[in-house]
Structure formats: C-alpha cells, structure tokens
Amino acid sequence: MSENTIPPYLLTPSHDNYLKALPPIDMSLLTIDILRKVYPKQSSDIFPKVDVLEEKVQIPAKNKEGVVYVDIYKPKNTKSDGPLPVLLFL
C-alpha cells in the first residue's frame, strides 16, 4: 500500500472514508510556503496567490501527537460532485 500513499500535502476529503484514508502527517515538514495543487491534470493553471482561492475550511489531520486541524482552501470554479480538489496551506 506504500506505493499508493498520499503525500501529506495532497488531501482529498471524501465523506465518511476521509479520516480512514488520511495518511499521518509530519507537521514539522509543513510551512507557510507549502501550497500544492491536488489535481494538476484538471487544469493548466497554477495558483500563484491565496487570493485566487475560496472557502477556507479546517479539517482534521493525524500526526504523531494525535489529531490536529489544518486549513484547506478550495480552488474556485470547481464542481461539487464527488471529492473536491483542495489545497493545503499552512
């Protein structure tokens, strides 16, 4: 299963299965500069600034100390059917 392990900056909430599928996150690796796109194949645009994003939400993430909350920003112009592409921004 390690070949399909999701990197800590690629988080895709998926209803009830979200927390079960969420990989452990080493919070020491995350900084304010980390801003990654989850689905690069769906758009050739790169988000250069936070102001192109909308709807900041906090989601739980597991780390060594337990559960912490991280900020997630949804890209604009996404469809709400199924899991949404999200950006992790700490």
QUIHUNOR-V216259 format. One line per field, one symbol per residue. psi: psi as a letter, one per 30 degrees, with the letter a starting at -180 (. if undefined). Layout:
# QUIHUNOR-V216259
psi=???
This chain:
# QUIHUNOR-V216259
psi=fffgkklffjkjkibffeeefklkkjfffklffjjkkeifffkfkkjflffglliklklkkkaefbklklkkkkllhlkgjakkklkkj.
